[in-house]
Amino acid sequence: MEYTCVQLNDLPDEVLMIILKKLANMEVLYSLVGVHKRLNRIAQDSVFTNNLTLFISSSNGFVYSLPDPILDRFFSHILPKIHQKIKWLGLESLSIERILRATNYPNLYGISLYNIQAETAIGLFTDETSSICTLKNQILELVLDISTNKIQSLPNFNDCLYLLDGRFNQLYTLSANISFICASPLTINNKEKIPTLKCFSLHCDIETCVYDELILPLLHRMLNLEKLSLCLIVGDRKTFFDGNDLKINIINNMSRLNIFTFNIRSSSRFYNQINLPSNENIQNTFRADEKGHCHIYSYPYKLNYYDGITNNFPGGIFKYVRKVSLFDEHPFEHEFFLRIAQSFPLMEKLSVRNEQRQINKQFRQSKNENQDLSIIKYPYLKELDLIHSCIDYHAQFLLDMLM
């Protein structure tokens, strides 16, 4: 059998494009620009230059700056050659200013900012000399992912208000994933209408007690919003959040809204039967469950996690969910776990918090006996946390795994 050696440059353009599309655009540009005339031409195709992410993202979600030698090559050699082709930049906090000042970007309309601290974000959006502010008249879409490794002196929600105070007057898409939302001593414009904004996403995993004071007034400024996504935990309200609340305070105020996805948990220290949302309101609008709290979400549910499930969980099929947590002050019985396994067929991580002993324990027969056993299977489960649960649940999962 004869073997032949085929070099990269021997392959036709079509095959090269198929191979290179498997790599990140940053890797293609760094490896091929200026190396060879033909490869240089292919690397500068719009497929690899239109959308450029200049950071490293690990599998666990952490974002890191590119090594200095790679950044230096982009600053001095690559960005000046492709700057007119770049339409979207994905940046992280340490290299934002340097990249944006490396050259001009006449066709840039979108920026994603990741792993950025609140103070840095505020400086970028309030300092008229900052590189982002110089682009404010051409930026149409902005994704903001604010991280906090320490307690900030200013609440992160201020950054949304700063962005939407009129300085980015062409902005029509804003996606904000922030750490916490709380009251601020600062005075920020939260009244002027925002007619250009068409798409808005707000995601916060920490409970906020200022939904009615800060978030709702902001939403009411978005007259022409067409797409809205909310993922919030709302506390300290006199009433729970239900579908009727969303209709009256959000949907009825947004006549152009076409797509509305949401995942909202609410709790109330005024909890009593009078304040419970009626079953009719819930069933006529959205799926919900409540027991000292209320959880409403749009369906199909597309988040990869579902937290705080209680015995009141109604079931359903959640094919996107990979991480599940269970908590209740009443025991979880065998039938409940069966419902969980059926509802989350692709679940990989499960956490159980329940100190109550099971009432209806399952006394199972051994495999040797000819009897149909109600075994619960978790085919994709990789991680099980039972630290804060009583021994009954340890025994149940062990039996399920052994059967």
KAJOPE-V181985 format. One record per run of one state. SS is the DSSP state (h for helix, s for strand, l for the rest). FROM is the first residue (numbers start at 1). TO is the last residue. If there is no record, write none. Layout:
((SS & FROM & TO) (SS & FROM & TO))
This chain:
((l & 1 & 7) (h & 8 & 10) (l & 11 & 12) (h & 13 & 20) (l & 21 & 24) (h & 25 & 32) (l & 33 & 36) (h & 37 & 43) (l & 44 & 45) (h & 46 & 49) (l & 50 & 50) (s & 51 & 53) (l & 54 & 55) (s & 56 & 57) (l & 58 & 62) (s & 63 & 64) (l & 65 & 67) (h & 68 & 82) (l & 83 & 87) (s & 88 & 92) (h & 93 & 100) (l & 101 & 109) (s & 110 & 116) (l & 117 & 117) (h & 118 & 126) (l & 127 & 132) (h & 133 & 135) (l & 136 & 140) (s & 141 & 146) (l & 147 & 156) (h & 157 & 163) (l & 164 & 172) (s & 173 & 178) (l & 179 & 198) (s & 199 & 204) (l & 205 & 207) (s & 208 & 208) (l & 209 & 210) (h & 211 & 220) (l & 221 & 226) (s & 227 & 234) (l & 235 & 242) (h & 243 & 249) (l & 250 & 250) (h & 251 & 253) (l & 254 & 258) (s & 259 & 267) (l & 268 & 272) (h & 273 & 275) (l & 276 & 278) (h & 279 & 283) (l & 284 & 286) (s & 287 & 290) (l & 291 & 292) (s & 293 & 297) (l & 298 & 304) (s & 305 & 309) (l & 310 & 322) (s & 323 & 327) (l & 328 & 333) (h & 334 & 343) (l & 344 & 348) (s & 349 & 354) (l & 355 & 382) (s & 383 & 385) (l & 386 & 388) (s & 389 & 389) (l & 390 & 390) (h & 391 & 402) (l & 403 & 403))
